[in-house]
Amino acid sequence: MKKSLIGGLAALMLTANVAFAQEDTVFIQIEARTSLNGAQQSVNKYTGSLQDVNGFSLGGGWYGVALGPYSRTEAQQVLLNLQNRGLIPADAYIEVPRAYGRQFWPVGAQVLDGLAPVPAPEVADPAPEPAEAPVAEVAPTPEPTVEPVAEATPVPAEPEVVEETPRQARASERALNREQREELQIALKWAGVYTSGIDGAFGRGTRRAMAAWQEQNGFEETGILTTLQRAELLRQYNSILDGMDMAVYTDPRAGISVQLPMGAVKFDRYEAPFALFDGTGVVEGAQLLLISQPGDRKTMNGLYEIMQTLEIVPLDGERKREKNGFLLTGNNARITSHTEVGLRNGEIKGFTLIWPTGDEDRRTRVLGLMQKSWQRTDGVLDPAAVTDAGQAVDLVSGLKVRTPRENASGFFVDNSGTVLTSAATVAGCSRVTLDGVFDAKLIASDDGLGVAALRPTNALAPRRVAAFRTDSPRLQSEIAVAGYSFGGRLSAPTLTFGTLEDLQGLGGETQIARLGLSALPGDAGGPVFDGGGMVVGMMQTKADGGSRRLPEDVSFAAKTGELLSFLQSNGIRPVARGGAGVMAPEDLTALAADTTVLVSCWE
């Protein structure tokens, strides 16, 4: 009798404990994704740094990542601890088990089954105790393995949502740390309802912003966000990062740890001093570099100069160099680029983020997370870490060097460095350089004649200036065109010899002369010399003849009379006199080198 009474009491206690455990057991939901594949990626991201990671179906095509199970008290402590350490999102929250459906991670596990309430055993009248008999042990039935594939899943019951009162909302608000409060202000500013400073203090401005956001989103206007409302605000704020898969990336070879958008970029290879990341295609045109090399201030300054020659650093943007670091930004019609580099303890480290122009909100958010999470770790990239793919004339460490949109020729016409060149070459350029070094600006242009005048931005004194011949040379006399025929691949201009065929064009145009020589596109804008080194014209761009193809040795030049009129009407005083004498070939070559300049048009 005594034995039966004890058994009955034990059964009653077990029933009470099961009911209490079921009510008190919860999970911490940290992410929800709209695809099983995306949820599995999130699981992989968190399992490397957290324990008790589970993946569940949420129904309606959604999948959740949750930590647990925990008691409610334990869950509160874990939630705050992990949020404060930045290991889980600020909008993570506590959820009850009945919110979850089938478990897809860990594969084969079904932790929810162990939380099912056990029916209370019936307490029967005492009966005579039977003789003890051996009890057969029944092997547990193995649970079926759940394959990680998308499939229809039963829709779980909707979780019970208990909305907080304003007093309860204030109480939960007090549990937020300064960083979490500032993040809410940032999200309110992003939503367009907050205009004050980000200080973590919830004053009148913040309360008005909260009420405005509540009105926008159909909530009661209390000026105090509940836990669920804060989660919704942060969900909206972070939705722009969907698919970016921001994750901490640690590179022991480079000695860098930083959050990267692993959904948008993937590691490709090392080309010292860079770790190169190519785009995945999720964000068209996205690229990323981690920068790591040993060196001193001189090495860093060299890197500063080299980086500005790369295509991934457009010309228009901020350039800032300091004692122990530098900043480079740039943008054009295709990309926006941001580079930060610092020098510490003989190690130069930094990063470059390249993002498509027009996606500024998402770029700014990604960049902010990278800057916030940036850490130096032990190690620096070996300068010998290069591959054959990085070796080419137009590459630096595997990155394409910025090249001009077009290269052509020009020549100095006065002692202040004014250059006469082809109008077509410099049309629509964001930047024009002389000899690839000196910036110049367009001061005059005549599209009908096809000529333009450039003036160096800074003072430039040419070795010699070209002299124009005022009288007409004889037909069939020898002439020579000086120009950068090969687009600047050679360090000096090339002389191409030919003859003066006619003092007008094929259609009777009097402002041009016809030449008998084979010119290349890079010769456009170059001076046409007579045998005595006097300029008798400026080489014109070879026009497209449409259905007519002119012989290769037919070229045209703007005549000196028109060139002199153009220069003088724009306040430029060239040297001009009658022609006489013959110049030795070597002297003509030296004259061409001193007066002819490479003109480059940059986008």
Secondary structure, DSSP 8 states (H G I E B T S, - for coil): -HHHHHHHHHHHHHHHHHHHHHHHEEEEEEEEESSHHHHHHHHHHHHTT-SSEEEEEEETTEEEEEEEEEEHHHHHHHHHHHHHTTSS-TT-EEE-GGG---EEESTT--TTGGGS-------------------------------SS----------------HHHHHHHHHT--HHHHHHHHHHHHHTTS--S---S---HHHHHHHHHHHHHTT----SS--HHHHHHHHHHHHGGGTTT-EEEEEETTTTEEEEEETTTEEEEEEETTEEEEEE-SSSTT-EEEEEEEE--HHHHHHHHHHHTTBTTS-SSS-EEEETTEEEEEEE-SSEEEEEEEEEETTEEEEEEEEEETT-HHHHHHHHHHHHHH-EE-S----TT---GGG-STTEETTEEB---SEEEEEEE-STT--EEEEHHHHTT-SEEEETTTEEEEEEEEETTTTEEEEEESS----S---EEE-S---TT-EEEEEE-TTTTSSSS-EEEEEEEEESS-TT--TTEEEEES---GGGTT-EEE-TTS-EEEEE------TT----TTEEEEEEHHHHHHHHHHTT---EEE-------HHHHHHHHHHHEEEEEEE-
